[in-house]
Amino acid sequence: MPAMAKSGANYMNSQLIKMEALLNGFAEGIALDDRGYVSEGSGENIFLIHDGEVVTPPVSSSILPGITRDSVIKICRELGIPVKESEIQRAALYVADELFFTGTAAESDADSFR
């Protein structure tokens, strides 16, 4: 089933990603696409900031495009913050200045990220 389709079965991967992350002591997991590039969180889109630029995987990276992702991109551009949609190598997560997730249905416990 295409990743762009919101279907109950598509959320199984998200649930498995989250379960594995929690079992290993992490608050959130990060999925890779079929080519090994960063795709998304367990139920959210991922953005990284590096050298003042916001980078997020393109729609072709097995992500679920959404209103919240689109809004973040538009707001950044309106504020003059450069945004690039490009493939993100896993190693880029370790050298990013910041990372953040967005998602309409995503919930987080702020204490779990401390």
Secondary structure in CASP SS format (residue, H / E / C, confidence):
PFRMAT SS
TARGET T0000
AUTHOR 0000-0000-0000
METHOD secondary structure of the structure
MODEL  1
M C 1.00
P C 1.00
A C 1.00
M C 1.00
A C 1.00
K C 1.00
S C 1.00
G H 1.00
A H 1.00
N H 1.00
Y H 1.00
M H 1.00
N H 1.00
S H 1.00
Q H 1.00
L H 1.00
I H 1.00
K H 1.00
M H 1.00
E H 1.00
A H 1.00
L H 1.00
L H 1.00
N C 1.00
G C 1.00
F C 1.00
A C 1.00
E C 1.00
G C 1.00
I E 1.00
A E 1.00
L E 1.00
D C 1.00
D C 1.00
R C 1.00
G C 1.00
Y C 1.00
V E 1.00
S E 1.00
E E 1.00
G E 1.00
S C 1.00
G C 1.00
E C 1.00
N E 1.00
I E 1.00
F E 1.00
L E 1.00
I E 1.00
H E 1.00
D C 1.00
G C 1.00
E E 1.00
V E 1.00
V E 1.00
T E 1.00
P C 1.00
P C 1.00
V H 1.00
S H 1.00
S H 1.00
S C 1.00
I C 1.00
L C 1.00
P C 1.00
G C 1.00
I H 1.00
T H 1.00
R H 1.00
D H 1.00
S H 1.00
V H 1.00
I H 1.00
K H 1.00
I H 1.00
C H 1.00
R H 1.00
E H 1.00
L C 1.00
G C 1.00
I C 1.00
P C 1.00
V E 1.00
K E 1.00
E E 1.00
S C 1.00
E C 1.00
I C 1.00
Q C 1.00
R C 1.00
A C 1.00
A H 1.00
L H 1.00
Y H 1.00
V H 1.00
A C 1.00
D C 1.00
E E 1.00
L E 1.00
F E 1.00
F E 1.00
T E 1.00
G C 1.00
T C 1.00
A C 1.00
A C 1.00
E C 1.00
S C 1.00
D C 1.00
A H 1.00
D H 1.00
S H 1.00
F H 1.00
R C 1.00
END
